[in-house]
Amino acid sequence: MPSDHYPVSLVVAGQPCLVVGGGSVAVRKAEGLGRTGARVTVAAFEVDPSIELLPVAVERRHYRPGEAGRYRLVITATGVPEVDASVAADAAAAGVWVNSADDPAHCTFLLPAVHRDRPVTVAVSTGGASPALATWLRCQIADALGEGLGLLAEALEEARRKVQA
């Protein structure tokens, strides 16, 4: 049976991205976006204190209907199904990629479990069926790969540049 998911690695550095919600799930999503260099805005009245330590703009407020269209990517993680579904519908209507945490039916993209080692990224997805399985698989793969793969990739990149020159 073919999968209806097309795996990609998005370049969001410098792009405006919105995270709606301020709890622990929103922290993880904002942190992941922040690591890529995205310009992240977090919209929530109450925020986990660790969000304040991230390279993100925190706006203590509710999501404003229609604002999704100002962003390249939206993640909703309020934990309130009606709110998350409303934000997701708004983003989808604006043609903006949206992920609604733990609700694959309201997503236009899914977030895989990710292992990073410098420029090397390994992502594992179960298509939303079991995030716990994806996380377990990511750990197994990371353990099997060991450390230093990122350094190898950087050395190969330099050798590739020399060959191309």
Secondary structure, DSSP 8 states (H G I E B T S, - for coil): ---S--------TT-EEEEE--SHHHHHHHHHHHHTT-EEEEE-SS--GGGGGSSSEEE-S---TTGGGG-SEEEE--S-HHHHHHHHHHHHHTT-EEEETT-GGG-SS---EEEEETTEEEEE--TTS-HHHHHHHHHHHHHHH-S-HHHHHHHHHHHHHHHH-
